[in-house]
Amino acid sequence: MTRAVVIGGVVIIGGGGHAKVIIESLRASGEMVTAIIDADPTPRAVLGVPVVGDDLVLPGLREQGFSKLFVAIGENRLREKLGRKGRELGFTLVNAIHPSAIVSPTARLGEGIAVMAGVAINADTQVGDLAIINTGAVVDHDCQLGAACHLGPASALAGGVTVGERAFLGVGARVIPGVTIGADAIVGAGGVVVRNLPDGVLAIGVPAKIKGDRP
């Protein structure tokens, strides 16, 4: 049963640590966050926002008049799946862009994107739907970020880098100009990518070397 909440504002999917950062980013940009749904529907509040149930309550929330949704799930495949479900139910995926982020006016942003505090996104970069650009990450000019990818905190892309759908770059990862990272690839924390990586691999080290398929 969906618990009563004030109609309006953003519904968040996810009640963990990532959701806390998203809530604060949305509030800092002037959005109201009014409800959380989570795999653990135990009644509680996250930064003052009530958990009102699990994803089974999404259709009911839409019928009540909620229309804005943000998927605050760190796991890329699951975030993509839940974003698709939200759209199918008629929700609009909003962006959570912290006011301290610097985003070029020529950057092209999709929907449902997280851009955390201290991020820089430079000229003519394209960011796909449901991507996460985490705290302090740098994305230089002419980069292409695929849907539901995740750049970890303090990671950095030089100019002209392509990051495939659902790829993940760990904390402090670096990528030199013009490199392509395949879909579903993982670059370990602190890795330095100096050559193209194919889809679905795990690469670690300086320079980053392929150690096998992603887990």
N, C-alpha and C positions, 0 to 999 in steps of 0.2 A: 504494500500500500504506500503510495506516495504521500509523504508528510507535507502539510501546508507550508508554502513559502510565498513570499511576495512575488507577484508576476512582474517580469521585466528583468533586464540585466542578462549576464552571461551564465550559462550552465557549463560547468567543468566536468569532464570525464577524467577521473583519477583523483585520489586523495592522499598521495604520497609527497615526498620532498619536492619533486618536480612541480607538482601542483602548487605548492607554497610559493615557489618563485614566480609561477605564472600569475597567481592571484595578485601578488604584489606588483608585478609589471602592469597588469590590467588596471589595477587601482591607480597606479602612478600616472597612467595615461588617460584617466578620467572615466574608465568603465566601472560599472557596478557588477559585482559577482554575487549571485544570489543562491546558487545551489550547486552541490557536488553529487555526482553519482560515482560509485566505486564498487569494485568486485567484492569488497567487504562492506555490506550495507548497514553495519552496526551504527545506530544513531550516535552522532558525535559532531563536533565542529572542527574544521581546519581553518586556522586563522580567522575564526568567527563565522565561517561559511558552513551551513548545515549540510551534512551528508543525508540525502533523502531517499537513497535506495541504490540498487545496482542498475545495469543497463537495461533491464526489463522495464524500468519506469520511463525510459526515454519517450516512447509513443505517447504516454499520458501527459508528460510535460509539454510536448508539442501541442497536444490538443488543448491544454490549458492556456496556451498563448505564448509560451517561450519560443524564441526563434534564433537566439544566438548561442553558439556552441564552441567550446575549445577543448581539444583532446590533449590532456596533460599527461600523456603516457610516454615514457622514455623509449620503450622498445619499439623499433621502427615498424616492423611488420604489423604489430597489434595496433599501433597508432593509425597506420594507413587503413586497416580494416575498420576500425571504429569511426574514422572520419568518413569513410564511404557509407557506413550505416547511418550516420547522422544526416548526411546529405539526402539519402534515400527517404528519410523521415521528414524532410523539408526544412531542416535546420540550415542556417548560414554559418559557415566556419569563419570566425573572426581571427584577426591577427593580434598577438600579444607582443607589442614592440615597446621596450622600456624607453622612457624619454631621454635617457642618457646615451642611447645608441645613436650613431651617426650613419644615416642611410642616404646615399646619393639620390638626388632627384631623378637621375636617369636609370636607377635600379628598378627592375620589374619584379614585383613580389606576388606570389600566389596567395592562397587562402589557408588559414589555420596555421600560420607560421609563428614560431617563437623566436624573437630577437632579444636577447638578454642585455642586461646592463653592460655598458662599456664596449659593445660590439661596434665595428666599423665595416660598412659595406660600400664599396667604391663603384665608380662609374660603369654603366652598361653591364652590370651583373644581373643575372636572372636566378631567382630562387623559387623552386617548385613548391607546390602545396604541401603543408604539414611538415616542412623542414624545421629543424631546430638549429639555431646558431647560438651557441651557449656563451656564458659570461666571458667577456673580454676577447672573443674570437675576432680575427681580422680576415676579411674577404676582399681581395684587391680587384682591380678592374677586369671586366670581360670574363668573369667566372660564370659557370653554369652549374647550379646545384639542383640535383634531381629531387623528385617528390620523396618526402619522408626520410631524407638523409638527416644526419646529425653530426654537427661539428662540435667537438667537446670544448670545454673551457680553455681559453688561451691558445687554441689552435690557430693556424695561420695559413692562408692560401695566397700564393703569389698570383700575378696576373695570368689570365687565360686558362685557369684550371677548371677541369670538368669533374664533378663528383656525381656518381651514378645514383639511381634511386635506391633508397634504404641503406646506403653506405654509411659507415660510422668511422669517425676520426676521434681517437682518444685524446685525453688531456694533453695539451702542448704539442700535438702533432704538427708537422710542417710539410708543405708541398711546394716544390719549385715551379717556376713558370711553365705553362703549357702542358702539364701532365694531366692524364686522364686516370681517374680511379673508377673502377667498374662498379656496376650495381651490386649491392649486398656485400661489398668488400668491407673488411675491418682493418684499420691502421691502429696499431697499439699506441699507448700513451708514450709521448716523446719521440715517436717515429718520424723520420725524415724521408719523404717520398721523392725520389729523383728520377724515376722512370714509370711508365704506365703500368697499372695493375689491372689484371683481368677481373671479370665478375666473380664474386663469391669467395675470394681468398682472404686469408689472414696474413698480414705483413707486419713485421716488427723490426725495430732496431734503427741504427744510423750507419749507413743508409738503410732504409726499410727493405727487408728481404722476405719473400714469400715463404711461410712456414707450413702451408697446407691450406685446406679449405676452412672457411669460417666454422666455428662450432655450431 
